[in-house]
């Protein structure tokens, strides 16, 4: 992302730049560096209907005026994976995933009793257990509609619900029911190796799980706290989108528009979705996949879509904050202190909010 913006400043930018979802605000405020995808499609003479895209996906990359800014490509979301063989060995129903967090704790206890050294783990602590957790519970991650309402948004993930959740994870950690396996996507190998029996990760990991796991597994919806009003709501998008850089000749934009039309065709999106586990970004691609019988033949592979197709709220549309990659790093640093016993969940979340807000203040000042 930084290299792409720098390349634009020096006049050497590519036509298309792939940027992960947390870079959305930075790209938006990159002062003339990007050309909105809606404009590219119109000028390129290609039919383009934002309503054709899954709402939670399109909404993440849409400006306040309703204009889509970038093209959703490898979009994913958080899902729950579990080892069906381990469940059976623990006396659990291998066809029924825990639907709530209390059920996760109960299942983890039975898995541990059956010999599991890692009943539950999670990848992407910041994305899965803070950002997506907030949306799933229809609870604010940050003010100003999680940043969609303006640059003066401030972090709010030290609420009673967030503290309660991390106290729950902390207690699970102390009992050996939750084992922290590292940042970002690193924990996935702990699941595919069979070490960890339950795992929250990206739907985009489906292909690698299917390839590497030597056991029967299934995907399910994220667990939630049943006493929280509005839960479960929807999860938020992960992965990346394609941004079109400005200052290119009309012929280049015509080619980009044609390429995006190809990428968004139901056939291409459906095949990509079935192969990788990334979302079929359009409703038509989802319907084509369903018609082909893929979901019946591969139970659980429709979980990611079902979590995303629900109409979003101001609290569940997603997160649009400047310096979000750095904020995620802070969240990782602070929550790691919980698992080592150096901070309480409240202390860690309060500190992460304070440090993160300092970065938001700087981003606001730089982009007024």
QUIQUIQUI-V93358 format. One record per backbone hydrogen bond with DSSP energy under -0.5 kcal/mol. NH is the residue of the N-H (numbers start at 1). CO is the residue of the C=O. If there is no record, write none. Layout:
NH	CO
NH	CO
This chain:
5	1
6	2
7	3
8	4
9	5
10	6
11	8
12	7
13	7
17	243
19	17
19	241
21	239
23	20
24	21
27	23
28	24
29	25
30	27
33	30
35	244
37	69
38	68
39	36
40	36
41	37
42	38
43	39
44	40
45	42
46	41
50	48
52	49
53	50
54	281
56	308
57	54
58	54
59	55
60	56
61	57
61	58
62	59
63	67
66	63
69	61
70	61
71	242
72	70
73	240
75	73
76	238
79	201
80	220
81	79
81	199
82	218
83	197
84	82
84	216
85	216
87	83
88	84
89	85
90	86
91	88
92	87
94	92
96	93
101	224
104	100
105	101
106	102
107	103
108	104
109	105
110	106
111	107
112	108
113	109
114	110
115	112
116	111
118	195
119	176
120	177
121	198
123	200
124	184
128	124
129	124
129	125
130	126
131	126
132	127
134	130
135	131
136	132
137	133
138	135
139	134
143	154
146	142
147	143
147	144
148	145
149	144
150	147
153	150
156	141
157	141
159	156
163	159
164	160
165	161
166	162
167	163
168	164
169	165
170	166
171	167
172	168
173	169
174	170
175	171
176	173
177	172
178	172
179	120
186	183
188	185
189	186
190	187
191	187
191	188
192	188
193	189
194	191
195	190
196	190
197	118
198	119
199	81
200	121
201	79
201	199
203	77
205	202
206	203
207	276
209	205
210	206
211	207
212	208
213	209
214	192
218	82
220	80
224	99
226	224
228	225
229	227
231	228
232	136
233	136
234	135
235	307
238	76
240	74
241	19
242	71
243	17
243	241
244	35
245	15
245	243
246	33
252	249
253	249
254	250
255	251
256	252
257	253
258	254
259	255
260	256
261	257
262	258
263	259
264	260
265	262
269	265
270	266
271	267
272	268
273	269
274	270
275	271
276	272
277	273
279	75
281	279
283	52
286	282
287	283
288	284
289	285
290	286
291	287
292	288
293	290
294	289
297	293
298	294
301	298
303	300
306	302
307	303
308	304
308	305
309	305
316	313
317	313
320	146
324	321
327	323
328	324
329	325
330	326
331	327
332	328
333	329
334	330
335	331
336	332
337	333
337	334
338	335
339	335
340	336
341	338
342	337
343	337
348	344
349	345
350	346
351	347
352	348
353	349
354	350
355	351
356	352
357	353
358	354
359	355
360	356
361	357
362	358
363	359
364	360
365	361
366	362
367	363
367	364
368	365
